[in-house]
Amino acid sequence: MNTANDALVDLVVASYRLAKGFGRAVTRLPANEQPRHVNEISFFVRRLESTLEPLSLSIAPVEGQRYDAGLPVKALNLDDFTADDVLLVEQVVEPVIMGPEGLVRMGTVLLKKV
C-alpha cells in the first residue's frame, strides 16, 4: 500500500478504538439516553467501513469468533489461559483490516474462555 492508504488505515484503526471506547462509556448513561448514542456509534462505524470500500479494504468481523492461532490477531490476554481452553474473541481493541491481496493490518483482541 502507499503512504496515503497507510495513513487512512491508521486513522480508521484509531477511530475504531475511539468508537468502541465511547460505546463502553455510553453503557454508563441512564437507559433513556443510551439509544441515541448507540445509533451514533453504529452510524460512525458504518461510515468507517464505507470509507475503506473505494480502496477495496474492509474491517474483518472477528468479535465472537472462536480463537485459534491462525486468526490474524494479537491476543493481549492469551497468557491468562491454558492450551486446553476453548477461547472466543470477547472484544476487538483494534480491528483486522483486509485488502484485495489479503491481510493489511493485524487486529488486537481480548479473549474469554467458553
MARROKOL-51054 format. One line per field, with one value per residue: residue number from 1; residue in three letters; x, y, z of N, C-alpha, C, O in turn. Coordinates in Angstrom, 1 decimal, always signed. Layout:
num = c(NUM ...)
residuo = c(Ala ...)
nx = c(X ...)
ny = c(Y ...)
nz = c(Z ...)
cax = c(X ...)
cay = c(Y ...)
caz = c(Z ...)
cx = c(X ...)
cy = c(Y ...)
cz = c(Z ...)
ox = c(X ...)
oy = c(Y ...)
oz = c(Z ...)
This chain:
num = c(1 2 3 4 5 6 7 8 9 10 11 12 13 14 15 16 17 18 19 20 21 22 23 24 25 26 27 28 29 30 31 32 33 34 35 36 37 38 39 40 41 42 43 44 45 46 47 48 49 50 51 52 53 54 55 56 57 58 59 60 61 62 63 64 65 66 67 68 69 70 71 72 73 74 75 76 77 78 79 80 81 82 83 84 85 86 87 88 89 90 91 92 93 94 95 96 97 98 99 100 101 102 103 104 105 106 107 108 109 110 111 112 113 114)
residuo = c(Met Asn Thr Ala Asn Asp Ala Leu Val Asp Leu Val Val Ala Ser Tyr Arg Leu Ala Lys Gly Phe Gly Arg Ala Val Thr Arg Leu Pro Ala Asn Glu Gln Pro Arg His Val Asn Glu Ile Ser Phe Phe Val Arg Arg Leu Glu Ser Thr Leu Glu Pro Leu Ser Leu Ser Ile Ala Pro Val Glu Gly Gln Arg Tyr Asp Ala Gly Leu Pro Val Lys Ala Leu Asn Leu Asp Asp Phe Thr Ala Asp Asp Val Leu Leu Val Glu Gln Val Val Glu Pro Val Ile Met Gly Pro Glu Gly Leu Val Arg Met Gly Thr Val Leu Leu Lys Lys Val)
nx = c(+0.8 +0.3 +1.6 -0.5 -2.7 -1.9 -1.9 -4.6 -5.6 -4.4 -5.8 -8.4 -8.2 -7.5 -9.9 -11.8 -11.1 -11.6 -14.4 -15.3 -14.5 -16.1 -18.5 -18.5 -18.5 -21.0 -22.7 -22.8 -24.5 -27.8 -30.5 -32.5 -31.1 -29.2 -29.9 -29.8 -27.1 -25.9 -26.9 -25.6 -22.9 -23.0 -23.6 -21.3 -19.3 -20.2 -19.8 -17.0 -16.4 -17.4 -15.8 -13.5 -14.1 -13.8 -11.1 -10.9 -10.7 -11.5 -13.0 -12.5 -14.8 -14.3 -15.1 -16.5 -15.9 -14.5 -11.3 -8.2 -4.8 -4.4 -5.9 -5.9 -4.8 -3.5 -3.5 -4.1 -4.4 -3.7 -1.9 -3.3 -4.6 -4.9 -3.4 -5.4 -7.8 -10.9 -11.4 -12.9 -13.1 -13.6 -13.5 -12.8 -10.0 -8.4 -9.2 -9.1 -7.8 -8.6 -7.5 -7.5 -5.4 -5.2 -4.3 -4.0 -3.6 -3.0 -5.2 -6.0 -7.0 -9.1 -9.5 -11.9 -12.8 -14.7)
ny = c(-1.2 +2.3 +5.4 +7.2 +5.5 +3.9 +5.8 +6.3 +3.8 +3.8 +5.9 +4.9 +2.7 +4.0 +5.6 +3.6 +2.4 +4.6 +4.8 +2.4 +2.7 +4.9 +3.6 +1.9 +3.7 +4.8 +2.9 +3.5 +5.6 +7.0 +4.8 +5.8 +7.6 +6.2 +4.9 +6.8 +7.5 +5.0 +4.5 +6.6 +5.8 +3.3 +4.3 +5.8 +3.7 +2.3 +4.3 +4.4 +1.9 +2.2 +4.2 +2.8 +1.1 +2.2 +1.7 -1.0 -2.2 -3.6 -4.1 -6.8 -9.0 -10.2 -10.4 -12.4 -14.7 -18.0 -18.4 -19.1 -20.0 -19.2 -17.0 -13.6 -11.9 -10.3 -11.4 -9.9 -11.0 -13.7 -15.2 -15.7 -18.0 -21.7 -24.1 -26.0 -24.7 -23.6 -20.8 -17.6 -14.7 -11.9 -9.1 -6.6 -4.8 -3.4 -3.3 -5.9 -5.4 -6.0 -6.5 -6.5 -8.2 -9.7 -9.9 -6.7 -5.2 -6.5 -7.4 -6.5 -8.1 -9.1 -12.0 -14.6 -17.4 -20.1)
nz = c(+0.0 -0.4 +1.0 +1.6 +1.8 +3.9 +5.9 +6.0 +6.9 +9.4 +10.6 +10.5 +12.2 +14.7 +14.9 +15.1 +17.6 +19.2 +18.8 +19.9 +22.6 +23.3 +23.0 +25.2 +27.3 +26.9 +28.0 +30.6 +30.9 +31.7 +31.0 +29.3 +27.7 +26.3 +23.7 +21.5 +21.4 +21.0 +18.4 +17.0 +17.3 +15.9 +13.3 +12.8 +12.8 +10.6 +8.7 +8.8 +7.7 +5.1 +4.1 +3.6 +1.5 -1.3 -1.6 -1.7 +0.8 +4.0 +7.2 +9.1 +10.5 +13.7 +16.3 +18.8 +17.4 +17.4 +18.8 +17.3 +16.6 +14.0 +13.4 +12.4 +14.5 +17.5 +20.6 +23.6 +26.2 +26.1 +27.6 +29.9 +29.8 +29.3 +27.1 +26.6 +26.9 +25.4 +23.4 +22.9 +20.9 +22.7 +22.8 +20.5 +20.2 +18.4 +15.0 +12.5 +9.4 +6.1 +2.7 -0.9 -1.6 +0.7 +4.1 +5.6 +8.0 +11.2 +13.8 +17.2 +20.2 +22.9 +24.8 +25.9 +27.9 +26.8)
cax = c(+0.0 +1.1 +1.6 -1.9 -3.6 -1.4 -2.4 -6.1 -5.8 -4.1 -6.9 -9.6 -7.9 -7.7 -11.3 -12.5 -10.8 -12.4 -15.9 -15.5 -14.4 -17.3 -19.6 -18.4 -18.9 -22.5 -23.4 -22.9 -25.5 -29.1 -31.1 -33.2 -30.1 -28.3 -30.2 -29.3 -25.7 -25.6 -27.1 -24.5 -21.7 -23.2 -23.5 -19.9 -18.6 -20.6 -19.1 -15.6 -16.3 -17.7 -14.6 -12.5 -14.6 -13.1 -9.7 -11.1 -10.3 -12.6 -12.8 -13.0 -15.6 -13.8 -15.7 -17.4 -15.4 -13.6 -9.9 -7.2 -3.5 -4.4 -6.7 -4.9 -4.9 -2.7 -4.4 -3.5 -4.5 -3.6 -1.2 -4.2 -5.4 -4.1 -3.6 -6.6 -9.0 -11.6 -11.4 -13.6 -12.8 -14.5 -13.5 -11.8 -9.4 -8.0 -9.8 -8.4 -8.1 -8.3 -7.5 -7.7 -4.3 -5.2 -4.2 -3.3 -3.3 -3.5 -6.0 -5.7 -8.2 -9.1 -10.2 -12.6 -13.0 -16.1)
cay = c(+0.0 +3.6 +6.2 +7.7 +4.3 +3.6 +6.9 +6.1 +2.7 +4.2 +6.7 +4.0 +1.9 +4.9 +5.9 +2.4 +2.3 +5.7 +4.4 +1.3 +3.3 +5.7 +2.7 +1.4 +4.8 +5.0 +2.0 +4.1 +6.7 +6.5 +3.9 +6.6 +8.4 +5.3 +4.6 +7.8 +7.4 +3.8 +4.7 +7.4 +4.9 +2.4 +5.1 +6.1 +2.6 +2.0 +5.3 +4.0 +0.8 +2.7 +4.9 +1.8 +0.4 +2.6 +1.1 -2.4 -2.6 -3.9 -4.5 -8.2 -9.3 -11.3 -10.4 -13.5 -15.9 -18.9 -18.0 -20.1 -19.4 -18.7 -15.8 -12.6 -11.0 -10.4 -11.6 -9.3 -11.8 -15.1 -15.9 -16.0 -19.3 -22.8 -24.6 -26.8 -23.8 -23.1 -19.4 -16.8 -13.3 -11.2 -7.7 -6.2 -3.5 -2.8 -4.2 -6.6 -4.7 -6.9 -5.9 -7.4 -9.1 -10.4 -9.1 -5.4 -4.9 -7.5 -6.8 -6.7 -8.6 -9.7 -13.3 -15.2 -18.8 -20.5)
caz = c(+0.0 -0.4 +2.3 +1.8 +2.2 +5.2 +6.8 +6.1 +7.7 +10.8 +11.0 +10.7 +13.4 +15.8 +15.0 +15.6 +19.0 +19.9 +18.8 +20.9 +23.9 +23.5 +23.2 +26.6 +28.1 +26.8 +28.9 +32.0 +30.8 +32.0 +30.0 +28.3 +26.9 +25.5 +22.3 +20.5 +21.3 +20.3 +17.0 +16.5 +17.2 +14.8 +12.1 +12.7 +12.4 +9.2 +7.9 +8.7 +6.8 +3.7 +3.7 +3.2 +0.3 -2.5 -1.7 -1.6 +2.1 +4.9 +8.6 +9.2 +11.8 +14.4 +17.6 +19.0 +16.8 +18.1 +18.6 +17.1 +16.3 +12.6 +13.3 +12.2 +15.7 +18.6 +21.8 +24.7 +27.4 +25.8 +28.6 +31.0 +29.5 +29.1 +25.8 +26.5 +26.9 +24.2 +23.6 +21.9 +20.9 +23.5 +22.5 +19.5 +20.6 +17.1 +14.0 +11.5 +8.1 +5.0 +1.4 -2.1 -1.6 +1.9 +5.4 +5.6 +9.4 +12.2 +14.9 +18.6 +20.8 +24.3 +24.7 +27.0 +27.9 +26.5)
cx = c(+0.9 +0.9 +0.2 -2.8 -3.2 -1.9 -3.9 -6.3 -5.5 -5.2 -8.2 -9.4 -8.1 -9.2 -12.1 -12.3 -11.6 -13.9 -16.2 -15.4 -15.6 -18.5 -19.6 -18.9 -20.4 -23.3 -23.6 -23.9 -26.8 -29.7 -31.8 -32.3 -29.3 -28.7 -29.7 -27.8 -25.2 -25.8 -26.0 -23.2 -21.9 -23.1 -22.0 -19.1 -18.9 -19.9 -17.6 -15.4 -16.5 -16.5 -13.5 -12.8 -13.9 -11.7 -9.7 -10.5 -11.6 -12.1 -13.4 -13.7 -15.0 -14.4 -16.7 -17.0 -14.6 -12.1 -9.1 -5.9 -3.5 -5.2 -5.7 -5.0 -3.8 -3.6 -3.7 -3.4 -4.4 -2.9 -2.1 -4.9 -4.4 -4.3 -4.8 -7.9 -9.6 -11.9 -12.3 -13.0 -13.9 -14.7 -12.4 -11.3 -9.0 -8.5 -8.8 -8.8 -7.6 -8.3 -7.6 -6.6 -4.2 -5.0 -3.4 -2.8 -3.8 -4.3 -5.4 -7.0 -8.0 -10.0 -11.0 -12.7 -14.4 -16.6)
cy = c(+1.2 +4.3 +6.7 +6.6 +3.9 +4.6 +6.7 +4.9 +3.0 +5.0 +5.9 +3.2 +2.8 +5.3 +4.8 +2.2 +3.4 +5.3 +3.3 +1.8 +4.1 +4.8 +2.1 +2.5 +5.0 +4.1 +2.5 +5.3 +6.1 +5.8 +4.7 +7.4 +7.5 +5.1 +5.6 +7.7 +6.1 +3.9 +5.6 +6.6 +3.9 +3.1 +5.4 +4.9 +2.2 +3.0 +4.9 +2.9 +1.3 +3.6 +4.0 +1.2 +0.9 +2.0 -0.4 -3.0 -2.8 -4.2 -5.9 -8.4 -10.5 -11.4 -11.6 -14.8 -16.7 -18.5 -19.2 -19.3 -18.8 -17.4 -14.6 -11.5 -11.3 -10.4 -11.0 -10.2 -13.3 -15.9 -16.2 -17.3 -20.4 -23.3 -25.4 -26.0 -23.5 -21.6 -18.7 -15.4 -12.5 -9.8 -7.4 -4.8 -2.7 -3.8 -4.8 -5.9 -5.7 -6.1 -6.9 -8.5 -9.9 -9.4 -7.8 -5.0 -5.9 -6.7 -7.1 -7.0 -9.0 -11.0 -13.7 -16.7 -19.1 -21.2)
cz = c(+0.0 +0.9 +2.6 +2.3 +3.6 +6.3 +7.0 +7.0 +9.2 +11.4 +11.3 +12.0 +14.7 +16.0 +15.5 +17.1 +19.8 +19.9 +19.8 +22.3 +24.3 +23.8 +24.7 +27.6 +28.1 +27.7 +30.3 +32.0 +31.3 +30.8 +28.9 +27.4 +26.0 +24.1 +21.2 +20.3 +20.7 +18.8 +16.3 +16.3 +16.0 +13.4 +11.8 +12.2 +10.9 +8.2 +7.7 +7.6 +5.3 +3.2 +3.2 +1.8 -1.0 -2.7 -1.6 -0.3 +3.0 +6.3 +8.7 +10.6 +12.5 +15.8 +17.7 +18.3 +17.7 +17.8 +18.3 +16.6 +14.8 +12.4 +13.3 +13.3 +16.7 +19.8 +23.0 +26.0 +27.1 +26.9 +29.9 +30.9 +29.3 +27.6 +25.6 +26.5 +25.6 +24.4 +22.5 +22.0 +21.6 +23.1 +21.5 +19.9 +19.4 +16.0 +13.1 +10.2 +7.0 +3.7 +0.3 -2.1 -0.3 +3.1 +5.2 +7.0 +10.3 +13.2 +16.3 +19.4 +22.2 +24.1 +26.0 +26.8 +27.7 +27.8)
ox = c(+2.1 +0.1 -0.2 -3.6 -4.0 -2.4 -4.4 -7.2 -6.2 -5.6 -8.9 -10.3 -8.7 -9.6 -13.0 -13.3 -12.1 -14.5 -17.2 -16.2 -16.1 -19.4 -20.7 -19.5 -21.0 -24.3 -24.3 -24.2 -27.0 -29.4 -31.7 -32.8 -28.6 -27.7 -29.1 -27.4 -24.2 -25.0 -25.6 -22.5 -20.9 -22.5 -21.6 -18.2 -18.0 -19.5 -17.0 -14.6 -15.8 -16.3 -12.8 -12.0 -13.6 -11.2 -8.7 -10.0 -12.6 -11.0 -14.6 -13.1 -15.1 -14.2 -17.5 -17.5 -14.0 -11.8 -9.2 -6.0 -2.7 -5.1 -4.7 -5.2 -3.2 -4.4 -2.6 -2.5 -4.9 -3.2 -1.6 -5.6 -3.2 -5.2 -5.3 -9.0 -8.8 -12.5 -12.3 -12.5 -15.0 -15.8 -11.3 -12.0 -9.2 -8.3 -7.7 -10.0 -6.5 -9.1 -7.8 -6.8 -3.4 -5.6 -2.3 -1.7 -5.1 -4.0 -4.5 -8.0 -6.9 -11.0 -10.7 -12.7 -15.3 -17.8)
oy = c(+1.2 +3.9 +6.7 +6.9 +3.6 +4.2 +6.9 +5.0 +2.6 +4.8 +6.1 +3.1 +2.4 +5.4 +5.0 +2.0 +3.1 +5.5 +3.4 +1.4 +4.1 +5.1 +1.9 +2.2 +5.4 +4.4 +2.0 +5.8 +4.9 +6.2 +4.4 +7.9 +8.0 +5.2 +5.1 +7.8 +6.1 +3.3 +5.3 +6.8 +3.8 +2.6 +5.3 +5.1 +1.8 +2.6 +5.1 +2.9 +0.8 +3.7 +4.4 +0.7 +0.0 +1.9 -1.0 -4.1 -2.2 -4.7 -6.1 -8.0 -11.6 -12.5 -11.7 -15.9 -16.2 -18.3 -20.3 -18.2 -17.9 -16.8 -14.6 -10.3 -12.4 -9.4 -11.6 -10.1 -14.1 -17.0 -17.0 -17.8 -20.2 -22.8 -25.5 -26.5 -23.3 -21.2 -19.2 -14.9 -12.4 -9.2 -7.9 -3.9 -1.5 -5.0 -4.3 -5.8 -6.1 -5.1 -8.1 -9.5 -10.7 -8.3 -7.8 -4.5 -6.2 -5.5 -7.9 -6.3 -9.2 -11.0 -13.1 -17.2 -18.5 -21.6)
oz = c(+0.4 +1.7 +3.7 +3.3 +4.5 +7.4 +8.2 +7.9 +10.1 +12.5 +12.3 +12.8 +15.6 +17.1 +16.3 +17.8 +20.8 +21.0 +20.5 +23.2 +25.4 +24.6 +25.2 +28.5 +29.1 +28.1 +31.1 +33.1 +31.3 +29.6 +27.7 +26.3 +25.1 +23.2 +20.2 +19.2 +19.9 +18.1 +15.2 +15.3 +15.2 +12.5 +10.7 +11.3 +10.2 +7.1 +6.6 +6.8 +4.4 +2.0 +2.3 +1.1 -1.8 -3.8 -1.5 -0.2 +2.7 +6.5 +8.5 +11.6 +12.1 +16.5 +16.9 +18.5 +18.6 +16.6 +19.0 +16.3 +14.6 +11.3 +14.1 +13.0 +16.8 +20.0 +23.4 +26.8 +27.9 +27.1 +30.7 +31.8 +29.0 +27.0 +24.4 +26.2 +24.6 +25.4 +21.4 +23.0 +21.1 +23.0 +21.6 +20.0 +19.3 +16.2 +12.9 +9.8 +6.9 +3.5 +0.6 -2.6 -0.1 +3.1 +4.6 +7.1 +10.3 +13.5 +16.4 +19.2 +22.7 +23.4 +27.1 +25.7 +28.2 +27.7)
